[in-house]
Every structure is written in C-alpha cells, then in structure tokens.
C-alpha cells in the first residue's frame, strides 16, 4: 500500500480485542456497579427532593387542566379595552361603597377626591394644571416612587415634581387639611391618597 504525502498521522499497528458477554454477565456487572461513587459523592450534582418532584408534577397537572378546560383562543386584542372597563367599574363601586349614589365615572372620581383629598392638588397650577399635574407631580404616580413622594409630602408640606419644561420643581403647600397632624395620620393620608390617585 502506498503512503500518501499528505498523511499527518502516525502509522500504528492496532489490534482490536473484543469479548462477547452473555446477557446474564451484563446484568450481573450492572448490579455490582456502584453508582453512588459517581452521583452521591459528586457535590456538583443537584439532587431533587420530594418537594421538587411535587412542584414539578403539580405544575404539569395544572397546565394540563388549563389546556383542557380553558378551551378557546387567547387573544390580546381586547385586553386594553376590557382592562379600562373593569377599572372604571371598580372606581364606581368603591365610590358607591363610600356613599356615592350615582353611576357615572366622572362623578365617582370627584366624590373620591373630595373624600380623600390630595395636598398636591392645591398646587396643581404649578405643575401645568388640569390633568397635566397628574403626570408632573411625583406624588400622583401609581408607583412605589409615587408612594414615597406622597408620604414625603406629608412630612415636609412640599410638593415634588417637574415644571412644564421638565425641570425639577419643589413647591410649598399652605393650609391643606389633607396633611396629617400626627405621625400616624401622615402615614395613613400618604398611603390612602396614593391609593385613590391610582384609581383616579
């Protein structure tokens, strides 16, 4: 046999030895093999306990039940309109539970704003007035930051937000009955006012 010039390997005399084992011998070898040496003593192998298996099985079961009983195509097309409708109904129901007798959204919002006044509403003109101050006044934001600003307003009697040009603006609030007199009132008013602002 001719040697090829482009051969990069080494020539070796290789002999292949093999042994045919019976099925009984293979089963005996498997039974005698100690798997714990390779699994239990290996710290990098994460072992599943009973709770892991239970959670995995429950997740699969619940997903299967949803797939079986919740038949129909899931669509995000009407989510926004449905969410807005449900939120508006919630605002009206909360106002009615506090004594509001009508069934209109605007009236329910005005009713809640009178019942739970926001001290920053006294300086709405500084933040653009109308609905604009809901965007520019930080204590009106329905976030954890808005909650912090609302409580901060209770303790400092200062509104925090931005002016119409986007610059930070801090404005003093005078003679507001929406600012608590005691520590407990300040916390309560700050939290309750934030909650009603989220609904409005």
BAFI-3210 file (N, C-alpha, C; in Angstrom, 3 decimals, decimal comma, padded with zeros to 6 digits):
// residues 200
n [1|2|3|4|5|6|7|8|9|10|11|12|13|14|15|16|17|18|19|20|21|22|23|24|25|26|27|28|29|30|31|32|33|34|35|36|37|38|39|40|41|42|43|44|45|46|47|48|49|50|51|52|53|54|55|56|57|58|59|60|61|62|63|64|65|66|67|68|69|70|71|72|73|74|75|76|77|78|79|80|81|82|83|84|85|86|87|88|89|90|91|92|93|94|95|96|97|98|99|100|101|102|103|104|105|106|107|108|109|110|111|112|113|114|115|116|117|118|119|120|121|122|123|124|125|126|127|128|129|130|131|132|133|134|135|136|137|138|139|140|141|142|143|144|145|146|147|148|149|150|151|152|153|154|155|156|157|158|159|160|161|162|163|164|165|166|167|168|169|170|171|172|173|174|175|176|177|178|179|180|181|182|183|184|185|186|187|188|189|190|191|192|193|194|195|196|197|198|199|200]
n.u [000,848|000,525|002,137|000,663|001,493|000,302|-000,364|-000,928|-000,953|000,158|001,605|000,331|000,365|-002,468|-004,432|-007,533|-009,356|-011,936|-014,759|-017,357|-020,099|-022,400|-025,949|-026,616|-024,209|-023,789|-025,972|-025,290|-022,909|-023,905|-025,524|-023,601|-022,258|-021,329|-023,174|-023,308|-020,816|-020,332|-022,422|-023,733|-021,576|-020,685|-020,460|-021,323|-023,597|-026,999|-029,466|-032,810|-035,444|-038,337|-040,161|-039,389|-040,072|-042,833|-043,726|-043,049|-044,668|-047,210|-047,267|-047,262|-049,713|-051,617|-051,209|-052,010|-054,742|-055,655|-055,308|-057,137|-059,699|-059,875|-060,771|-060,321|-059,226|-056,586|-056,395|-054,875|-056,054|-058,370|-057,636|-056,802|-059,094|-060,913|-059,613|-059,647|-062,376|-063,034|-061,519|-062,735|-065,286|-064,604|-063,750|-066,173|-067,701|-066,262|-066,592|-069,373|-069,613|-068,735|-070,703|-071,531|-074,103|-074,755|-074,109|-071,924|-068,668|-067,054|-068,310|-067,925|-065,141|-064,741|-066,119|-064,560|-062,152|-062,867|-063,458|-061,064|-058,767|-055,954|-052,959|-051,277|-052,928|-053,594|-051,568|-051,716|-051,664|-049,021|-047,812|-048,751|-051,506|-054,980|-055,338|-052,681|-051,060|-051,201|-049,407|-046,999|-046,622|-044,981|-046,083|-048,477|-047,988|-048,622|-046,835|-044,180|-042,362|-044,027|-045,576|-043,661|-043,060|-045,543|-045,825|-043,592|-044,385|-046,323|-044,773|-043,075|-044,552|-044,260|-044,568|-043,484|-042,086|-042,114|-041,696|-043,411|-041,437|-039,946|-038,083|-036,910|-039,122|-039,930|-042,460|-043,982|-046,686|-049,542|-051,763|-053,344|-055,829|-055,400|-053,056|-051,646|-051,737|-050,500|-047,938|-048,987|-051,280|-050,108|-048,752|-050,975|-052,612|-050,818|-050,539|-053,244|-054,063|-052,386|-053,379|-056,011|-055,334|-054,228|-056,485|-057,909]
n.v [-001,189|002,197|005,025|008,089|011,435|013,516|012,639|013,072|011,770|009,125|006,012|003,061|-000,083|-001,494|-003,467|-005,012|-006,061|-008,057|-009,177|-011,391|-011,013|-012,671|-012,150|-012,507|-012,092|-009,354|-008,220|-008,956|-007,498|-004,875|-004,820|-005,066|-002,709|000,335|003,023|005,173|006,113|007,789|009,602|010,282|011,127|013,261|016,617|018,505|017,616|018,203|017,201|016,137|016,669|015,503|017,654|019,112|017,336|017,150|019,793|020,083|018,086|019,053|021,499|020,596|019,198|021,249|022,913|021,181|020,883|023,516|023,672|021,789|022,575|025,344|026,133|027,604|030,380|032,375|035,837|039,037|041,261|042,640|043,305|045,800|047,483|045,982|045,940|048,663|049,079|047,395|048,625|051,171|050,398|049,398|051,729|053,158|051,373|051,393|054,080|054,111|052,371|054,009|055,864|057,231|058,002|057,930|056,747|057,345|057,734|060,113|061,572|059,797|059,869|062,569|062,537|060,754|062,169|064,383|063,138|061,892|063,912|065,230|066,660|067,846|068,712|071,317|072,792|072,421|074,092|074,892|072,743|072,576|072,377|071,176|067,949|067,610|067,951|065,542|064,000|065,371|065,851|064,153|062,736|061,835|059,655|056,253|054,371|052,770|054,777|057,015|056,588|056,955|059,674|060,795|060,248|061,638|064,253|064,587|064,872|066,995|069,052|069,853|069,909|067,710|067,527|068,140|071,094|072,695|072,630|070,449|070,605|069,955|070,628|071,972|072,693|074,655|073,731|075,274|075,562|073,074|070,729|068,132|067,218|065,332|065,586|064,131|061,565|059,049|059,815|061,148|059,061|057,420|059,154|059,647|057,098|056,346|058,459|058,021|055,570|056,243|057,982|056,281|054,912|056,993]
n.w [000,000|-000,857|000,600|001,515|000,752|002,087|004,558|007,924|010,253|012,512|011,757|013,037|014,574|015,144|017,201|017,646|020,305|021,489|023,393|023,731|025,671|027,751|028,244|030,867|032,206|031,690|033,094|035,683|036,035|035,925|038,192|040,172|039,940|041,415|041,605|043,296|043,743|041,630|041,592|044,150|045,692|044,304|044,459|042,670|041,474|041,484|043,622|043,379|045,624|047,498|047,448|045,193|043,135|043,612|043,149|040,454|039,290|040,020|038,642|035,996|036,019|036,578|034,347|032,320|033,021|032,620|029,882|029,025|030,082|029,663|027,001|023,875|021,929|022,980|023,203|022,795|021,861|022,808|025,362|026,475|026,274|027,778|030,252|030,913|031,129|033,310|035,337|035,487|036,335|038,829|040,183|040,317|041,884|044,306|045,057|045,356|047,512|049,483|049,730|047,454|045,191|042,501|039,093|037,466|036,023|036,113|038,158|040,277|040,558|041,290|043,705|045,253|045,301|046,830|049,220|049,879|049,935|048,122|049,087|047,190|045,177|045,661|044,606|041,904|039,674|039,495|038,364|035,794|035,765|035,516|034,050|033,572|035,802|037,054|035,730|036,072|038,778|041,218|043,368|042,449|040,918|040,108|041,462|043,379|043,856|043,642|045,922|047,943|047,515|048,089|050,842|051,716|051,109|053,054|055,367|054,849|053,794|051,190|047,680|045,099|041,895|038,347|036,325|033,536|031,646|032,213|034,274|037,602|040,288|043,354|045,541|048,053|050,179|051,365|054,139|054,019|054,565|054,047|054,959|057,472|061,106|063,114|063,441|062,723|061,280|059,109|057,773|057,190|055,595|053,496|052,341|051,785|050,123|047,934|047,035|046,224|044,206|042,317|041,504|040,383]
ca.u [000,000|001,325|001,977|000,258|002,342|-000,441|-000,794|-000,383|-000,995|001,231|001,236|000,351|-000,168|-003,573|-005,170|-008,827|-009,737|-013,320|-015,235|-018,818|-020,622|-023,792|-026,881|-026,548|-022,986|-024,015|-026,876|-024,515|-021,984|-024,695|-025,957|-022,445|-021,676|-021,700|-023,473|-023,152|-019,472|-020,328|-023,521|-023,971|-020,399|-020,340|-021,145|-021,860|-024,883|-028,099|-030,421|-034,195|-036,097|-039,754|-040,876|-039,094|-040,901|-044,239|-043,984|-042,989|-045,865|-048,371|-047,238|-047,723|-051,132|-052,393|-051,113|-052,880|-056,142|-055,952|-055,396|-058,350|-060,935|-059,896|-060,718|-060,545|-058,005|-056,241|-056,088|-054,560|-056,636|-059,329|-057,183|-056,774|-060,462|-061,520|-058,980|-060,156|-063,771|-063,035|-061,002|-063,784|-066,343|-064,074|-063,780|-067,577|-068,135|-065,627|-067,269|-070,715|-069,497|-068,456|-071,869|-071,859|-075,409|-074,955|-073,440|-071,047|-067,251|-066,571|-068,856|-067,284|-063,786|-064,849|-066,553|-063,406|-061,150|-063,314|-063,384|-059,641|-058,063|-054,509|-052,421|-050,636|-053,931|-053,618|-050,522|-051,820|-051,305|-047,556|-047,378|-049,428|-052,953|-055,818|-054,825|-051,226|-050,345|-051,152|-048,186|-045,791|-046,492|-044,499|-046,932|-049,624|-047,586|-049,068|-045,669|-043,596|-041,767|-045,140|-045,947|-042,627|-043,245|-046,773|-045,522|-042,644|-045,184|-046,992|-043,827|-042,349|-045,504|-043,705|-044,869|-042,291|-042,429|-041,402|-042,497|-043,821|-040,227|-039,281|-037,115|-037,406|-039,796|-040,411|-043,350|-044,556|-048,147|-050,036|-053,136|-054,034|-056,361|-055,048|-051,789|-051,933|-051,140|-049,661|-047,144|-049,887|-052,119|-049,296|-048,561|-052,275|-053,012|-049,911|-050,848|-054,611|-054,098|-051,747|-054,287|-057,095|-054,764|-054,078|-057,825|-058,384]
ca.v [000,000|003,408|006,064|009,380|012,526|014,439|011,931|013,767|010,916|008,159|004,635|002,241|-001,437|-001,534|-004,726|-004,849|-007,236|-007,990|-010,360|-011,473|-011,303|-013,125|-011,208|-012,745|-011,452|-007,913|-007,877|-009,103|-006,374|-003,679|-004,923|-004,893|-001,373|001,277|004,335|006,229|006,677|008,813|010,556|010,781|011,794|014,402|017,795|019,339|017,062|018,683|016,110|016,571|016,060|015,230|018,888|019,432|016,462|017,501|021,060|019,821|017,335|019,945|022,456|019,883|018,891|022,487|023,339|020,288|021,218|024,768|023,382|021,006|023,278|026,707|025,941|028,854|031,068|033,503|036,985|040,281|042,369|043,416|043,404|047,190|047,982|045,250|046,410|050,009|048,934|046,831|049,648|052,182|049,805|049,301|053,075|053,470|050,529|051,881|055,333|053,767|051,766|055,108|056,733|057,848|057,455|057,887|055,649|057,908|057,677|061,449|061,899|058,922|060,387|063,808|062,148|060,185|063,219|065,211|062,346|061,646|064,984|065,137|068,004|068,394|069,307|072,761|073,432|071,825|075,090|074,935|071,601|072,572|072,408|070,146|066,584|067,601|067,832|064,117|063,474|066,079|065,775|062,805|062,030|061,269|058,488|054,985|053,510|052,847|056,118|057,915|056,381|057,613|061,129|061,162|060,262|062,745|065,488|064,678|065,274|068,226|070,035|070,296|069,086|067,387|067,167|068,910|072,156|072,403|072,441|069,221|070,837|069,585|071,734|071,688|073,815|074,568|073,614|076,037|075,408|071,918|069,809|066,780|066,852|064,853|066,309|063,210|060,642|058,029|060,442|061,432|057,792|056,996|060,034|059,437|055,815|056,379|059,389|057,364|054,545|056,880|058,574|055,183|054,631|058,119]
ca.w [000,000|-000,997|001,605|000,966|001,235|002,955|005,772|009,090|011,436|012,683|011,457|014,232|014,459|016,093|017,269|018,315|021,073|021,934|024,101|023,689|027,003|027,763|028,869|032,305|032,687|031,653|034,192|036,924|036,120|036,245|039,594|041,035|039,743|042,490|041,019|044,305|043,605|040,590|041,741|045,503|046,226|043,446|045,001|041,590|041,037|042,324|043,819|043,553|046,770|047,324|047,119|043,794|042,288|043,817|042,462|039,008|038,907|040,161|037,530|034,797|036,166|036,423|032,945|031,554|033,303|031,920|028,453|028,766|030,412|029,137|025,553|023,161|021,541|023,844|022,361|023,500|021,104|023,598|026,753|026,939|026,469|028,888|031,489|031,206|031,562|034,663|036,256|035,662|037,172|040,197|040,768|040,625|043,005|045,541|045,416|045,842|048,843|050,416|049,814|046,168|044,814|041,051|038,392|036,440|036,389|036,487|039,480|041,272|040,780|042,074|045,047|045,957|045,506|047,958|050,444|050,152|049,216|047,954|049,346|045,988|044,288|045,905|043,797|040,564|038,655|039,379|037,553|034,493|035,940|034,890|034,118|033,395|037,072|037,406|035,125|036,508|040,235|041,515|044,337|041,741|040,132|040,720|041,613|044,723|043,946|043,936|047,325|048,752|047,387|048,788|052,279|051,906|051,098|054,345|056,411|054,505|053,247|049,908|046,515|044,315|040,527|037,319|035,717|032,153|030,828|032,627|035,343|038,936|040,969|044,705|045,878|049,395|050,237|052,510|054,645|053,446|055,566|053,623|055,602|058,821|062,229|063,874|062,620|062,191|060,261|057,927|057,057|056,682|054,497|052,370|051,683|051,255|048,992|046,793|046,532|045,480|042,975|041,362|040,963|039,602]
c.u [000,886|001,055|001,595|001,096|001,613|-000,936|-000,128|-000,363|000,195|000,717|001,350|-000,151|-001,224|-004,240|-006,436|-009,148|-011,169|-013,711|-016,755|-019,298|-022,058|-024,658|-026,839|-025,323|-023,154|-024,886|-026,139|-023,570|-022,714|-025,110|-024,809|-021,852|-022,200|-021,897|-023,242|-021,778|-019,465|-021,396|-023,587|-022,785|-019,977|-021,144|-021,767|-023,213|-025,963|-029,145|-031,815|-034,771|-037,587|-040,524|-040,620|-039,991|-042,378|-044,606|-043,991|-044,238|-047,108|-048,428|-047,731|-049,212|-051,997|-052,364|-052,005|-054,351|-056,560|-056,152|-056,684|-059,607|-061,015|-059,722|-061,037|-059,231|-057,781|-055,794|-055,839|-055,216|-057,509|-058,885|-057,251|-058,177|-061,149|-060,938|-059,487|-061,581|-063,839|-062,540|-062,048|-064,908|-065,894|-064,120|-065,202|-068,056|-067,530|-066,296|-068,657|-070,661|-069,205|-069,610|-072,241|-073,122|-075,624|-074,126|-072,524|-069,609|-066,734|-067,039|-068,201|-065,876|-063,823|-065,224|-065,369|-062,337|-061,554|-063,184|-061,935|-058,813|-056,551|-053,915|-051,797|-051,638|-054,025|-052,590|-050,535|-051,383|-049,795|-047,043|-048,152|-050,929|-053,673|-055,264|-053,303|-050,484|-050,317|-049,899|-046,936|-045,578|-046,140|-045,424|-048,205|-049,267|-047,996|-047,931|-045,178|-042,924|-042,841|-045,582|-044,947|-042,799|-044,494|-046,541|-044,555|-043,374|-045,877|-046,049|-043,137|-043,270|-044,975|-044,149|-043,604|-042,719|-041,574|-042,323|-042,789|-042,629|-039,442|-038,237|-037,739|-037,972|-040,306|-041,190|-043,953|-046,081|-048,626|-051,470|-053,898|-054,513|-056,078|-053,696|-052,080|-051,193|-050,205|-048,901|-048,048|-050,767|-051,333|-049,069|-049,873|-052,693|-052,120|-050,228|-052,230|-054,706|-053,475|-052,676|-055,419|-056,584|-054,603|-055,426|-058,311|-057,595]
c.v [001,242|004,374|007,357|010,470|013,451|013,765|012,556|012,897|010,005|006,786|003,835|000,852|-001,587|-002,897|-004,488|-006,153|-007,053|-009,293|-010,328|-011,921|-011,779|-012,089|-011,324|-012,050|-009,938|-007,475|-007,954|-007,924|-005,079|-003,686|-004,669|-003,488|-000,412|002,677|005,473|006,887|007,853|009,883|011,140|011,549|013,004|015,614|018,654|018,842|017,510|017,582|016,675|015,888|015,906|016,473|019,305|018,628|016,817|018,786|020,865|019,093|018,214|020,958|021,809|019,589|020,134|022,993|022,481|020,598|022,519|024,525|022,641|021,851|024,696|026,631|027,276|029,536|032,268|034,670|038,222|041,500|043,258|043,634|044,837|047,716|047,280|045,708|047,781|049,939|048,407|047,849|050,711|051,660|049,704|050,655|053,431|052,665|050,994|053,172|055,048|053,135|052,814|056,114|057,445|057,190|057,329|056,765|056,161|057,936|059,037|061,842|061,070|059,414|061,652|063,506|061,619|061,233|064,149|064,448|062,094|062,688|064,750|066,520|068,644|069,012|070,821|073,506|072,869|072,791|075,155|073,826|071,489|072,562|071,240|068,750|066,526|067,425|066,388|063,461|064,079|066,032|064,335|062,041|061,469|059,994|057,189|053,973|053,600|054,204|057,155|057,806|057,079|059,131|061,602|061,233|061,396|064,089|065,688|065,232|066,603|069,363|070,651|069,326|068,884|066,930|067,930|070,011|071,786|072,201|071,199|069,398|070,478|070,817|071,252|072,909|073,611|074,554|074,303|075,622|074,268|071,007|068,352|066,347|066,509|065,640|065,428|062,298|059,614|058,593|060,700|060,166|057,341|057,838|059,827|058,168|055,850|057,297|058,776|056,331|055,160|057,520|057,499|054,906|055,771|058,266]
c.w [000,000|000,144|000,920|001,593|002,207|004,234|006,982|010,334|011,530|012,292|012,734|013,896|015,531|016,044|018,077|019,010|021,551|022,593|024,072|025,056|026,892|028,471|030,386|032,905|032,737|032,823|035,533|037,109|036,491|037,712|040,552|040,950|040,804|041,898|042,008|044,227|042,645|040,788|043,146|046,056|045,403|043,901|043,910|041,086|042,007|042,417|044,053|044,782|046,491|046,898|045,677|042,854|042,400|043,082|040,955|038,530|038,985|039,027|036,251|034,841|035,937|034,979|032,061|031,762|032,609|030,430|028,118|028,939|029,867|027,627|024,886|022,892|022,441|022,966|023,220|022,864|021,986|025,042|027,267|027,214|027,636|030,227|031,895|031,736|032,998|035,696|036,532|036,551|038,623|040,896|041,180|041,829|044,324|046,006|045,974|047,227|049,919|050,481|048,528|045,618|043,307|040,425|037,282|036,936|036,859|037,879|040,570|041,593|041,621|043,533|045,861|046,230|046,654|049,272|050,861|049,418|049,191|048,175|048,106|045,021|044,488|045,056|042,369|039,475|038,446|038,456|036,237|034,565|035,277|035,100|034,033|034,724|037,560|036,837|035,743|038,016|040,611|042,450|043,702|040,981|040,835|040,826|043,052|044,927|044,267|045,385|048,251|048,710|048,117|050,295|052,608|051,952|052,444|055,422|056,108|054,072|051,955|048,822|045,693|042,924|039,537|036,796|034,261|031,219|031,231|033,704|036,692|039,638|042,318|045,177|047,258|049,325|051,513|052,850|053,968|054,569|055,198|054,173|057,050|059,886|063,051|062,906|061,949|061,071|058,979|057,100|056,413|055,480|053,268|051,604|051,048|050,050|047,749|046,191|045,729|044,199|041,909|040,712|040,071|038,318]
res [x|x|x|x|x|x|x|x|x|x|x|x|x|x|x|x|x|x|x|x|x|x|x|x|x|x|x|x|x|x|x|x|x|x|x|x|x|x|x|x|x|x|x|x|x|x|x|x|x|x|x|x|x|x|x|x|x|x|x|x|x|x|x|x|x|x|x|x|x|x|x|x|x|x|x|x|x|x|x|x|x|x|x|x|x|x|x|x|x|x|x|x|x|x|x|x|x|x|x|x|x|x|x|x|x|x|x|x|x|x|x|x|x|x|x|x|x|x|x|x|x|x|x|x|x|x|x|x|x|x|x|x|x|x|x|x|x|x|x|x|x|x|x|x|x|x|x|x|x|x|x|x|x|x|x|x|x|x|x|x|x|x|x|x|x|x|x|x|x|x|x|x|x|x|x|x|x|x|x|x|x|x|x|x|x|x|x|x|x|x|x|x|x|x|x|x|x|x|x|x]
***
